[in-house]
Amino acid sequence: MNHHVIETFLGWNRTTWKTTPEWLDFRMKLFDRFTLRSISNLDSCPIDVLVQASPENRDQIEAFNFRYPRIELCFDHGREYYQNIRQDWVIITRIDSDDLFHRNAIAEAKAAALTIIESKRPKPVRTVLTFPNYWTFDIINKALIPPRDPAPTSGPFFTHIFHRSIFTYWDKFEELHFRPHGASGAGDTSGFKLRPDRICTTKHGQNASYRKKGLEWPKVPLEARASWYKGTGAIFDIEKQNEILREFGIYAEMAND
């Protein structure tokens, strides 16, 4: 038997960068309107969503009324949640709290994980599946960019598979699972690859990767968009964007809200 869960980080303070109440309020609203909407759209829904957050942000996060019913707020890496799992295997699919799943993403990740488990091919300690590439929806500049070539070498879009002999041994599980992207196995080219078009990231002006460097995603003048995205295959037509984004549970006009 197995237990599959989605995991994300929201309001997670780093040693090099701390969230602010204003930033966290923006991100919770984005998470609710975009990421959770895409999760509600999954063919495999319902599924638990573990939201990992720093304890100092607990009051603000607990006060927010998330519309998805199966959220587990975790301020201790989810230790109690994981140790209460009774199945033999746990399958953990990771996404950022401002990004989107294709409606088939979780079903395909679980099917691949079960194939590995049932064929007795999982690695003794940790098996990794990756979504090796992704779409990008630039909310600010209203552009949809296809998966890039070559694919990025690592990212936050992976699935970890652990046997209960690992995930019930907390210190070992915590060491193996809660790792930076580059050490999580996401960049392991020898790992198991899933379809490259099952994730859509967003650019919105408050991306943590930019904010912690003191940067912001630029707003490009309308007449300069094509030049800015030259060579990327960016899609600007709203109808064409919606043909793709509806598979992620959203629509392009949400960028205007």
Secondary structure in CASP SS format (residue, H / E / C, confidence):
PFRMAT SS
TARGET T0000
AUTHOR 0000-0000-0000
METHOD secondary structure of the structure
MODEL  1
M C 1.00
N E 1.00
H E 1.00
H E 1.00
V E 1.00
I E 1.00
E E 1.00
T E 1.00
F E 1.00
L C 1.00
G C 1.00
W C 1.00
N C 1.00
R C 1.00
T C 1.00
T C 1.00
W C 1.00
K C 1.00
T C 1.00
T C 1.00
P H 1.00
E H 1.00
W H 1.00
L H 1.00
D H 1.00
F H 1.00
R H 1.00
M H 1.00
K H 1.00
L H 1.00
F H 1.00
D H 1.00
R H 1.00
F H 1.00
T H 1.00
L H 1.00
R H 1.00
S H 1.00
I H 1.00
S H 1.00
N C 1.00
L C 1.00
D C 1.00
S C 1.00
C C 1.00
P C 1.00
I C 1.00
D C 1.00
V E 1.00
L E 1.00
V E 1.00
Q E 1.00
A C 1.00
S C 1.00
P H 1.00
E H 1.00
N H 1.00
R H 1.00
D H 1.00
Q H 1.00
I H 1.00
E H 1.00
A C 1.00
F C 1.00
N C 1.00
F C 1.00
R C 1.00
Y C 1.00
P C 1.00
R C 1.00
I E 1.00
E E 1.00
L E 1.00
C E 1.00
F C 1.00
D C 1.00
H C 1.00
G C 1.00
R H 1.00
E H 1.00
Y H 1.00
Y H 1.00
Q H 1.00
N C 1.00
I C 1.00
R C 1.00
Q C 1.00
D C 1.00
W E 1.00
V E 1.00
I E 1.00
I E 1.00
T E 1.00
R E 1.00
I C 1.00
D C 1.00
S C 1.00
D C 1.00
D C 1.00
L E 1.00
F E 1.00
H C 1.00
R C 1.00
N C 1.00
A H 1.00
I H 1.00
A H 1.00
E H 1.00
A H 1.00
K H 1.00
A H 1.00
A H 1.00
A H 1.00
L H 1.00
T H 1.00
I H 1.00
I H 1.00
E H 1.00
S C 1.00
K C 1.00
R C 1.00
P C 1.00
K C 1.00
P C 1.00
V C 1.00
R C 1.00
T E 1.00
V E 1.00
L E 1.00
T E 1.00
F C 1.00
P C 1.00
N C 1.00
Y C 1.00
W E 1.00
T E 1.00
F E 1.00
D E 1.00
I C 1.00
I C 1.00
N C 1.00
K C 1.00
A E 1.00
L E 1.00
I E 1.00
P C 1.00
P C 1.00
R C 1.00
D C 1.00
P C 1.00
A C 1.00
P C 1.00
T C 1.00
S C 1.00
G C 1.00
P C 1.00
F C 1.00
F E 1.00
T E 1.00
H E 1.00
I E 1.00
F E 1.00
H E 1.00
R H 1.00
S H 1.00
I H 1.00
F H 1.00
T C 1.00
Y C 1.00
W H 1.00
D H 1.00
K H 1.00
F H 1.00
E H 1.00
E H 1.00
L H 1.00
H H 1.00
F C 1.00
R C 1.00
P C 1.00
H H 1.00
G H 1.00
A H 1.00
S C 1.00
G C 1.00
A C 1.00
G C 1.00
D C 1.00
T C 1.00
S C 1.00
G C 1.00
F E 1.00
K E 1.00
L C 1.00
R C 1.00
P C 1.00
D C 1.00
R C 1.00
I E 1.00
C E 1.00
T E 1.00
T E 1.00
K E 1.00
H C 1.00
G C 1.00
Q C 1.00
N C 1.00
A H 1.00
S H 1.00
Y H 1.00
R H 1.00
K C 1.00
K C 1.00
G C 1.00
L C 1.00
E C 1.00
W C 1.00
P C 1.00
K C 1.00
V C 1.00
P C 1.00
L H 1.00
E H 1.00
A H 1.00
R H 1.00
A H 1.00
S H 1.00
W H 1.00
Y C 1.00
K C 1.00
G C 1.00
T C 1.00
G C 1.00
A C 1.00
I E 1.00
F C 1.00
D C 1.00
I H 1.00
E H 1.00
K H 1.00
Q H 1.00
N H 1.00
E H 1.00
I H 1.00
L H 1.00
R H 1.00
E H 1.00
F H 1.00
G C 1.00
I C 1.00
Y C 1.00
A H 1.00
E H 1.00
M H 1.00
A H 1.00
N H 1.00
D C 1.00
END
